[in-house]
Amino acid sequence: MDHCSDEERLSRREAAERLTDIAYGLTSGGPIELRIDGRSLKLPVGDDLVLKRESTSNEGRTRLELELSWSTALVSNAPSPKPPRG
């Protein structure tokens, strides 16, 4: 089991750019590419995802957590595309 964790302070624009990178990976059908804990990771993504959203506010501070999860079994067992015959 792999576990990576990272935290960085960002402007609104930088946070939007990080989320846009993730959204692009999801819509492209390829892996999501992330830099976490100083490492570059390519995460294969399945077609059926679960999105969990959680928000808490207290003492003038708001926290929004977004969690995506999916089965990698379907991704890793998918057949490789066959080259065209010619």
C-alpha positions as CSV (number, residue, x, y, z in Angstrom):
1,M,0.0,0.0,0.0
2,D,1.4,3.4,-1.0
3,H,0.6,6.6,0.9
4,C,1.7,10.1,0.0
5,S,0.7,13.3,1.7
6,D,1.6,16.9,0.9
7,E,0.4,20.3,2.0
8,E,1.2,23.7,0.4
9,R,0.0,27.2,0.9
10,L,-1.5,28.5,-2.4
11,S,-3.3,31.6,-3.8
12,R,-6.8,31.1,-5.1
13,R,-5.5,31.0,-8.6
14,E,-2.8,28.4,-7.8
15,A,-5.4,26.2,-6.1
16,A,-7.7,26.5,-9.1
17,E,-4.7,25.5,-11.3
18,R,-4.1,22.3,-9.2
19,L,-7.8,21.4,-9.5
20,T,-7.8,22.1,-13.2
21,D,-4.8,19.7,-13.7
22,I,-6.8,17.0,-11.9
23,A,-9.9,17.7,-13.9
24,Y,-7.9,17.5,-17.2
25,G,-6.5,14.1,-16.2
26,L,-10.1,12.9,-15.5
27,T,-11.5,14.2,-18.8
28,S,-8.6,13.1,-20.9
29,G,-9.0,9.4,-20.0
30,G,-5.4,9.1,-19.1
31,P,-3.7,9.0,-15.7
32,I,-3.8,11.9,-13.3
33,E,-0.3,13.4,-12.9
34,L,0.5,14.9,-9.5
35,R,3.5,16.0,-7.5
36,I,3.1,14.9,-4.0
37,D,5.8,14.8,-1.2
38,G,8.4,15.8,-3.8
39,R,7.6,12.9,-6.1
40,S,5.9,12.9,-9.5
41,L,3.1,10.4,-9.6
42,K,0.9,9.1,-12.4
43,L,-2.3,7.6,-11.0
44,P,-4.4,5.4,-13.4
45,V,-8.0,6.3,-13.1
46,G,-11.0,4.0,-13.5
47,D,-14.3,5.1,-15.2
48,D,-16.4,4.8,-12.0
49,L,-15.4,7.2,-9.3
50,V,-16.8,8.2,-5.9
51,L,-16.6,11.9,-4.9
52,K,-16.8,12.7,-1.2
53,R,-17.2,16.3,-0.1
54,E,-16.9,17.6,3.5
55,S,-17.0,21.1,4.8
56,T,-16.4,22.4,8.4
57,S,-16.2,25.9,9.7
58,N,-15.1,27.1,13.2
59,E,-13.2,30.0,14.7
60,G,-13.1,32.0,11.4
61,R,-11.5,29.1,9.5
62,T,-13.2,27.0,6.8
63,R,-12.1,23.6,5.6
64,L,-13.2,21.9,2.4
65,E,-12.2,18.3,1.8
66,L,-12.6,16.6,-1.6
67,E,-11.9,13.0,-1.8
68,L,-11.9,10.9,-5.0
69,S,-11.7,7.2,-5.0
70,W,-12.0,4.4,-7.6
71,S,-11.1,0.8,-8.1
72,T,-7.7,0.3,-9.7
73,A,-8.4,-3.4,-10.3
74,L,-10.5,-2.4,-13.4
75,V,-7.8,0.0,-14.6
76,S,-4.9,-2.4,-14.4
77,N,-6.8,-5.4,-15.8
78,A,-8.1,-3.5,-18.9
79,P,-6.8,-4.9,-22.1
80,S,-4.2,-3.0,-24.0
81,P,-5.4,-1.4,-27.2
82,K,-4.5,-3.5,-30.3
83,P,-2.5,-1.8,-33.0
84,P,-4.3,-1.3,-36.3
85,R,-3.8,-3.9,-39.0
86,G,-2.4,-2.6,-42.2
